[in-house]
Amino acid sequence: MKYKYLAILAILCGIVYLPSSQAAGDDSSLKTLSLEEIVTLKKVKSAHMSPNADAIAYLLTVPRTLYEDDDGEAWVQLHVVDLKGNSRPYFSGKVAVSSVAWSTDGNTLYFVARRDTDAKYPDIFKMSLQGGEASVFYEGKSAIKAIYPSPDGATLAFLATDPKPAMDEELADKGFKALVYEESKQNTRVWMLDLNTGKALAHDLSGSASKLAWAPDGEHYAVALAPTPQVDDGYLARDVFIVNTEEASVRNQLGLVGKLGHFAWSPDGKRIAYIGAEDIHDPSPGRIYMKSSSGGERVDLVPGYDGQVEDFYWVDKDSLAYSSARGEWSELSRISLFEIESADVAPKAGPIYRSIDSNPGQRAIAAVADRPAHPPEVYLLKPGSNPRRLTDSNPFLADRLLGKQEAITYEARDGLQLGAVLIHPTSRRKDKRKPLIIFVHGGPEGHRSNGWLSNYSQPGQALAAQGYTVVYPNYRGSTARGVKFSKMGQHDYAAAEFNDLVDTKEYLVKEGLVDSDHTGISGGSYGGYASMWAASALSEHFAAAVAFVGISNQLSKFGTSDIPREMFNVHSRAWPWEDWMWMLERSPVFHADKTRTPLLILAGDKDPRVHPSQSMEMYRHVKLRTETPVRLVFYPGEQHGNKHTAAQFDYALRLERWMNYYLLGSGDSIPPYEIDHAARMKK
């Protein structure tokens, strides 16, 4: 059998470059983008094409109003937009929608949400597409994670844990609330909700469920199960099981290996396609494979592809369409299951696709996409037509002056070709300094595309407005360059991968864009690790560093993280006890005495991924062994990244102040630790 990889970036959607509002970068009458505006941007989270291909339901995140709303995460609202761009809210205001699905006939929306912010668990709502009031169809008794209507429209599958005994809450009030680490966590189960009676029944399957897909005839479904609900198992030990719906019994399992992404049945029910890993050591699910639904050998549908497959849908029983990241750009491609052709020309324009959704036989595709000029919005894609943006969630952006943004390529010191996204300052500083800030992505199995990049922890456009050049490098170990490239940092912590960051700086210095002496660096998670390493082992190259939820000690991280097996398989490729000294030498705490770069460290105090003790260790080592300015900030209740709007804004202010103080100011001591939020609230 032959297989076909057809790059249809221009054919499927006729993509051409569309100038953005940033092209007006020399219009001094426009205001620049502020930190507060970046933190409070609305963003489309997901988009779902209706079965009738005449409307798109989408979830919109709406951050809380700073200094007015009570503390909390952004609201998530449900909206529907037709294919002409007419959008209306269906479930909006101060609500939290987590999952949405169309009924089989396309006339009803089911969604999981909290209307009452004090509600312990979300409910399943039902709402007619014609409007009216949303009604609670099923009252949640535990955390409902996702919903999946059956093909015949009679059943709604959902994923949730078992309800806790009522006595547990009463005992907790009396002080009996001990948690047994890892063992107390419940499996997520598959539930079947009868849409006629409203009764729900759990299927007794072994393992913890995370994703589900119905077979076209509804007699079976595929479900991703991990042996336990632990994150490590969710990363590396999930498999897809085929379950008989009526008997709730497993028919077979597919036998997958490594990390798993989206999966879906072919329209004839004979095959299952899935986004998965090449092997157990593949850092990210970025290949697209196919298997018979009864098992057998997997088939790689994009062998040797030097990109990262991110989403797909079945066009018909013999072909799929998928979106992928390749370098700093997005691709849309189509695969026929009976021929093979290769295409080597990577895209150099167009929106960056975050997800796509359609149904077999439909010509219209719903996409979530962004550009350098705006955050994720709903796009409509049709064969032979340019991508059409249907929503405008932040109309004020048209009146903001944005720095020119471009994808760049350059060479590392060993000759490896690297890519990055660069934001130019909106204007040069009068003092003629050319400061640079390097923002390092986490993972390192991640990448930055040439779309919207500014967020609370990496507010590139707000900093460009202050005269900074801002760069987001895709150093070795990043995705979107193929599996081989993404494995380049394995068992080589903090060596060539972080030298790539210095080489990014040196390239921009050589091009005359920045000053060598006024360079800052920042990042979160693995990017926080890079920032701590830059402040210590590579201190001579950086004048300021801000590390967020970062790794400081590779030895102790193994004993305090919730992903030790993932760390072993796709990062270290060695256990600490196999080479203690190597792992210690690749830790910033080992080099803390070399720290000459002022270092701001921030972390969530409930982080299970990179335990807050990692931040404490680096702070204490730098504080004891040097005279270099160092500060540690904890965010109460936050985990691996700040989710609450106020905490995000506070973070952005502290980042900005640290960089300004050491890159633009005198930098002769340390800035105040307080942020005067009271004064800001009175404005």
Order of alpha helices (4+ residues) and beta strands (2+ residues): beta-alpha-beta-alpha-beta-beta-beta-beta-beta-beta-beta-beta-beta-beta-alpha-beta-beta-beta-beta-alpha-beta-beta-beta-beta-beta-beta-beta-beta-beta-beta-beta-beta-beta-beta-beta-beta-beta-alpha-beta-alpha-alpha-beta-alpha-beta-alpha-alpha-alpha-beta-alpha-beta-alpha-alpha
